Amino acid sequence: MDYDIGDLLQDWEFDPNEFIARRVKGEDGTDKIQIRIDMGVLQLELQGRPDGQQPHGHSSLLDYYLAQLQERKKEDENLGLEEEECEDLFQEAWQYYHRYLSLFYLEDYEGVVRDTEHTLRIFDLVQDHAYEDEVKWYFDQYYPHAIMMQARSNAMLDLSAEDYAGALKQVQWGIDHIERFIEGWEEEGVEDELPELAFLYDWYEELEAERPLSPREQLERDLSAAVATENFEEAARLRDKIKMLRPGVRPMFRPGGGGASLT
């Protein structure tokens, strides 16, 4: 059997400035994801754990430790996670991170939502049960990225149905969750430095500017134009039409820092 993948690498050029992934059919008939990296190719399973393993007979290490914690609780044992256990969970989260980046690149947004949810559940588990605060912080720094990617993917699913209102709600959800999460961080002004928040702030503004106007908003825009041109008869007619509509709902967005481009 020829194990040399030189021809494969030569036909699939690496670009250091771009994340590159593709979906392929494996010899077992199932779909795989391949990521082109500088020294070769990473191949991930599309279902289950990205490395295809079933640790301790479970579909994931997260499921295994959740089951272990339940058993410990029944036996009234310590519910904490040792540092080594947290390291194993981080390695699993890292696998899911690479897969959800690949899925986003491939525009499989439902898959991104699934994998970011798994990652966030790992973070919650460590936050609730790790003994060391330093270990918790190591996981915490990756939380905003997972939230941002989940919000982006849910918003993209709404945009595919031309549901701008739904997409804006998803972006707002991401902003709110990250802002609440960093409230406990000691460093002041950290929200102004988080690229994940900066991206969501900017994207919200872009979506708000691009979305189709509601009937009320269109009337208000026409009213402003009528007043500007001193067409007071038309302005009066538009005011009457606006009064007949139900009150509009103001967006919840809070403006933030500068822009960012994130995968």
N, C-alpha and C positions, 0 to 999 in steps of 0.2 A: 504494500500500500504506500502511495506517495503522500507524505505528510508536509511537503514543501508548499507553502501558500504564497510563494513569491509572485506567481502569475496573477493571483487574486489581488494582491496589493498593488501590483503594477497597473492593473486595469481599473483600480478604484483609488484615485489620487487623494492624498491627504491634504487638507487645507487648514493651516493653523489658525486661521481667522474665522472659521465657521464650524459649527457643530454639524456633523454629518452622520445620518443613520438611514437604514433601509430595512424593509420587511422582506424576508426570504422564506422559502419553503424548505423545511428540514428533511433529512432522509427518512424520518419517522412519519412524514406527512403533515406535521404540525407547523404553524407559522413561527418563525423566530425573528428577533430583531438583531441586526448587526450595527455596531458603532465603529466608525473608522477613527482610529487614534494614531498618534505619531509612530508608534512602534508596531502597529498591527491592527487587529480587529477584535473587538469584544462581541461575543454572541450571547444573547439573553433569551430565555424562554418568554413567551408572550403571556402565558397563564401560570398561576401559582408563583412560587418564588422565582426570581429571575435566573438563579443558578440551577434551577430544576431540582434542588434538594428538598427533602422532607425531614427536617431536624427532629429527632426523637419521635418519628412517626407522625408528626403534625405537618400541616400544609405550610406553616411558617414558624419561625422562632417566636414571633409575637403570640401566636395561638398557643404555643407550648408554654410560654411563661404565664400567660393568662390562666391556663389550666393549672399550672403549678401553684399559682397564687391562690386559686380557689381551694386546692387541696390543703395548702398550708393554713388557710383560714379555717377549714373544717377541723383540722387537728390542733387549732389554736397555736400555731407556730409563727415565728417571725415572718412578716410579710415583705421584708426588705429585699432589694436587689443588690448583690455584691458588684464591685467594680468590674470584675471579669464578665459577669453576666451582662452588664450594661455595654461593655465593649462588643460582645457578640451581637447585641441588639443594634448597635450603631452600624456594624458591618452589614446587617440586613437592611437597615434604613438607607445605607449608601447604595446598595444594589437597586432598591426601588427608586432612589433618586435618579440614577442613570437611566432607568427604564422610563420614568415619567418625562424626563427631558426628551428621550427618543420619541415617545408617543406624541408629545406636543409638536416636535419637528415634523412628524408624519401626520399631523392634524387628527389624531385619534384622541379627541378631548374627553370622551367618556372614560377611556383608559387612564388618562391623566388624573381625572377625579378619583378613580378607584385607587390608584397607586399613591396619590398624595394623602388620601384618607388613611391608608395603611401606615404611611410614614408618620402622620400626625398622631395616630393611636400609639405608636411606639414612643413618641415624645411624651405623650400623656402618661404612659405607663412608667417611664423613667422618672418623670416629674413627681409622680405620686409615691414611688417606692424605692428610688435610689437612696442609698445611705449618705453619699457625699454630695454636698452642694456644688462642688467643683465639677462633678460629673453631670449634674443637672444643667449647669451653665453651658457645658460643652455641647449638649443637645439643643439648648434654647436658642443658640445663635443661628440654627438652621430653620427654626420654626417660621419666621417671616417669609422665607422663600417658598416653603411648601404651601402656606396660606395664599401667597400671591399667585402661584401656579394653579392652585385649585380655583381661585376666583377668576383668573383669566380663562380657564378652560370652560367653566360654567357659563361665563359671559359669551364665549365664542359659540357655545351651543345655542344660546338665546339669539345671538346675532345671525346664526345660520337660518333661523326662522323669522328674521327681521323683527325680533322682539327687543327693541332698544330699551324699553322700560325695564324688562327683565334683566338685560345685560347691565344696566346701570345699578340695579339692586345688587347684582352679584359683585360688582366692583366695590360698591359701598360696603357690602359684607366683608370683603377682604380688608378694606381700610379700617373698619371698626374693630375687627378681630386683632389686627396687628397693633393698633393703638392701645387696645385694652391689655394686650400681652406685654407691651413694653412699659406700661405704667409702673410696674414693680422694679424696673431697672434703675439703678442708682445714678447712672450718668445722665445729666440734664441735657436737653436738646438733642437726644439721640434720634428722635423722630425726623429731625431735619437732615440726618446723615444716612438714614436707611434707604438704599436704592429701591427696595421693594415698595416702600410707601411712596417714594417720589414717582415711581412708574405708575402706580395706581391712581395717584392724584392727577397726573397728566393725562392718563388714559380716560379718566372720568370726564375731564374737561373736553377732550376730543370727541367722545361719544355724545356728550351733551350738545356739542356744536353740530354734530353730523346727523343726529336723530331727526326724523320727520316731526314737524310741529303738530301739536294737538290743535283741534278747532279753536279752542280758547286762545292758545298762543298765536295762531295765525291772525285771529281777530285783533289781538293786542298789538301785533306788529303792524297790521293795516291801520289801526287807530293812530299809532305813533306817526306813520307816514302821512295820514290825513291832517293831523295837527301841524306837522312840520310844513306842509304845503298850504296851511290855513284853509283847508276844505272843511269848514266847520259843520256843514250840513251832513257830509259823509261821516265826520267824527261823531256827531250826535247819533246817527243811525247805528254806527258800530258800538257805541257805548250801550245802547239799548239791547243789542244782540248779546253783548258780554254779560249784562245783568241777568239775562235769561238762562245763562249757563251756570252749572254748579261751580263752586269755588275750586280753583286749581290747586294742585298739590306742589309745594315747593320742594326742590331737591334737597337731600340731606348732606350733600357733599361739603366738606370743609377743605378749603384750599391748602395746598402743602408746598413742599420745596421744589427744587429744580428737577429737570427731566432725567430719565435714565432709559437705557435699552437693555432689557434683560431677556434671557432665554427662559 
